[in-house]
């Protein structure tokens, strides 16, 4: 068992040097921010009393230079944060995608959206919220300056900062639960919207549009109600904090004026203290305004860290030679990773290169589960599948995938060109292998008739029929001549020409030494196989040569009797068809 580790935490730690640079620039910026109050102090206490224009000009030029440097440093700081956000996204994007794929393969469905969480964290790092966090440690500096100007001014500034901080903590405690409820409610409505859109044909055909719309509207109403509660609380707090800040600034001005009247301070101190207080409260003000963003980023970080820790990258395994001899399976108990009970068991067979095994059984007999086991997607809970004597579990998943061709029942093509899809999105596509796979699947002419041929973009804006998708997916399964070819109901969407091409594919794969599995209940496919395995309620009830298993006998199951009869009829029909053709 390999040690769990979080790629998210590692990526965050790699940003330390960048954050140190941001912290350094924040220190310089906050020190330079004292130039403004110092300028006002000098103007009111020296320039106005001396009426010296040269001094005013010199101070103004110096202040202008400070503002120029401050602007440049602030720009550099924001650019550093922007690049840190992009670096973080690039470092965790691929590992999070891989973890998400591993989670889905293990049968764990989740409502979270890792891509949105990654984007949210990138925007958080690149946004203004980190600036407020880096400026917040310098609040004591400004409060210290206020105390130097006068202890009473420092005490008022400290009281104001503590009051705003306490208000922020109370508001966070009151709004956190409601924000989570609002987020959950919005997630439910989004899931219903997405599933309704993805199944638009079904929804339209069965008259479900109105009912689903009303259900979605009700969920949206709940989400908006909760969101309104959150917004009302945040708005109330924002107004309260704004009022408190204005009162503090006015109070600072009034206290400074009182100290000036009593001769304990000057007019310059009064103005400078007001500016310093505004600067001291600015980070708190920014944090209050960006608090919702911070909470969302914190939630995204926790979600991504949990995902990467729960489904970490497996250790790199020893590269093994390409299998080319045999496949042996002994499965005592197996099923989906999260299933409470096994769905298949009692399965044992051995195949050699060139064998074609048809797995037949009624719906729910476990054919698709066995197909996923043979394709290396799932592993038996009790049992082992060996390639050339080596258990599949010992192979590196990426290496094993190059030797396996898999055509699932639910065919999905990815957003990209036909060429990309057939080549399995390899970074080094061999066009010769793409063409060979397309020709072998008898789909070359179909692809050539598409608007841009092999460069046709699949996805939004271009529609393929079910049979066309299945034949392109079959070419994808054949790419690079895999040793194990697993076809799960491969002719479910094929016409007569497609079924003929499928049988040709199976014979071709057998001829080059591949081991082919065909999960089917259609007798037409059985012409190309030489072995048959029958499943009944997840248990193997027969395995052997096709003629032996399908030979009519009284104890044969209705399915094998039907399959045998139909197969014999097709064999008898073929000479007549050839004669008619001649």
Buried (B, 14 or more C-beta within 10 A) or exposed (E): EEEEEBBBBEBBEEBEEBBEBBEEBBBEBBEBBBBBBBBBBBBBBBBEEEEEEEBBEEBEEBBEEBEEBBEEBBEBBBEBBBBBBEBBBEBBBEBBEBBBEBBEBBEBEEEBBBEEBBBBBBBBBBBEBBBBBBBBEBBEBBBBBBBEBBEBBBBBBBEBBEBBBEBBEEBBEBBEEBBBBBBEBBBBBBEBBEEBEEBEEEBEEEEBEEEBBEBBEEBBEBBBEBBEBBBEBBEEBBEBBEEBBEEBBEBBBEBBEEBBEEEEBBBBBBBBBBBBBBBBBBBBBBBBBBBBBBBBBEBBBEBBBBBBBBBBBEEEBEEBEEBEEBBBBBBBBBBBEEEEEBBBBBBEBEBEBBBBBBBBBBEEBBBBBBBBBBBBBBBBBEBBBBBBEEBBBEBBBEBBBBBBBBBBBEBEBEEEBBBBBBBBEBEEBEEEBBBBBBBBBBBBEBBEEBEEEBEBBBEEEEEBEEBBBBBBBBBBBBBBBBBBBBBBBBBBBBEEEBBEBBBBBBBBBBEEBBBBBBBBBBBBBBBBBBBBBBBBEBBBBBBEEBEEBBEEEEEBBEBBBEBBEBBEEBEEEEEEEEEEEE
